Amino acid sequence: MTEAIPFIDLKAQYKSLEQDIKSRINKVLEHGQYIMGPEVAELEEKLASYVGVKHCIGVSNGTDSLMIAMMALDIGHGDEVITTPFTFISTGEMIALLGAKPVFVDIDPCTYNIDPSKIETAITSRTKAIMPVSLYGQCADFDAINSIAEKHGLPVIEDAAQSFGASYKGRRSCGVSTIGSTSFFPSKPLGAYGDGGALFTNDDTLAKAMREIRVHGQDKRYHHPRIGMNGRLDTIQAAVLLAKLERFDWEVEQRAKIGARYTELIKEQLTKNSQLDIVPPELETYNTSVYAQYTVRVKNREQVQKKLKDAGVPTAVHYPIPLHLQPAFAFAKRAIGAFPIAEAAANEVMSLPIHPDLTNETQDKILDCLISQLELDAS
Ligand SMILES: *Cc1c(COP(=O)(O)O)cnc(C)c1O
């Protein structure tokens, strides 16, 4: 293979939306309301209706959004928040930044999301919230999580940075818990051309609190009933997102189709040769996935990655070290072996290129490379 395959192709998407994106950005440049301009409110309204909740609050990124959600819930020093160790750093990081303690719970080996059956024993009198992550684009099991939360009077924050557009039992991600939090980092399923994020809730009081925290805890000009931060979404990013929304339904469909095709083709290879060292991702029957990542498991990961790289196929690892083994979380005092399912996943997961414009032809090339490498290993 001569031409390198991109891991995520944002150029193809830009080409198809170029005129609309440029004209929307130009409009912002003309009206000049760079901060909290009309595009922010327009986007919030559209996203709230897309998700099917009352309130959407556009924010600076998908990390600040977790922080703002927890601040609105008054989470702080000495509190505990239950979450998964198998996620991007932000999830645990924001809990710790607020002075609270991330209490990790191991994951389900099929979906890589928090295992609801292990949550209840982790609840203490200090627990203030449960924060599941909808990893790789598939929602965690929210009915199970919400019923435990309800029993203990706890709010649930969905870290939906990878799952915007996915659905759980017919409901959209970001609308399945007390607060939904997502990211518009360029490579996420709905990506801006810079940083951005959004918060979702049906709770009027929490929505008001999150709106205030986003602008320095301000309720009216220069009057600050609470501590907040600068957590606003840029008007230009909102304009870009409005353009991208025009194609988003198609993209969500494409992502689901491409992900399903990967799985189907891998399973076909496995029926031919059961010795192949590869496990495709599993999608719960009640979920749809936006495949923010298409992630398989291979035992011989480093070697497979190197061989694919040499053949022009990029791969990535989401994520090589679970949070409880990160030096930054040493204070949470969890040793190797504490969460064996997350640890095993961290050693074996490997993500393949996926984006809405991936053609069958390129996908076939990627799989040919991967399967032929695995066949060599199996023989
Ligand atoms: C990307 C991501 C975030 C952080 O989003 P940013 O917009 O980059 O701050 C948080 N959690 C998860 C699970 C993510 O994948």
The ligand as an SDF file (V2000), in Angstrom:
LIG
                    3D

 15 15  0  0  0  0  0  0  0  0999 V2000
  -12.4410   13.7060   24.7330 C   0  0  0  0  0  0  0  0  0  0  0  0
  -12.9330   13.2780   26.0670 C   0  0  0  0  0  0  0  0  0  0  0  0
  -13.0780   14.1950   27.1310 C   0  0  0  0  0  0  0  0  0  0  0  0
  -12.5590   15.5880   27.0910 C   0  0  0  0  0  0  0  0  0  0  0  0
  -13.0730   16.4170   26.1090 O   0  0  0  0  0  0  0  0  0  0  0  0
  -12.2540   17.7310   25.6930 P   0  0  0  0  0  0  0  0  0  0  0  0
  -13.2500   18.5000   24.8850 O   0  0  0  0  0  0  0  0  0  0  0  0
  -11.0700   17.3160   24.9170 O   0  0  0  0  0  0  0  0  0  0  0  0
  -11.8840   18.4490   26.9430 O   0  0  0  0  0  0  0  0  0  0  0  0
  -13.6360   13.7350   28.3150 C   0  0  0  0  0  0  0  0  0  0  0  0
  -14.0110   12.4680   28.4630 N   0  0  0  0  0  0  0  0  0  0  0  0
  -13.8920   11.5610   27.4730 C   0  0  0  0  0  0  0  0  0  0  0  0
  -14.3520   10.1620   27.7030 C   0  0  0  0  0  0  0  0  0  0  0  0
  -13.3260   11.9250   26.2440 C   0  0  0  0  0  0  0  0  0  0  0  0
  -13.1890   11.0170   25.2770 O   0  0  0  0  0  0  0  0  0  0  0  0
  1  2  1  0
  2  3  1  0
  2 14  2  0
  3  4  1  0
  3 10  2  0
  4  5  1  0
  5  6  1  0
  6  7  2  0
  6  8  1  0
  6  9  1  0
 10 11  1  0
 11 12  2  0
 12 13  1  0
 12 14  1  0
 14 15  1  0
M  END
$$$$
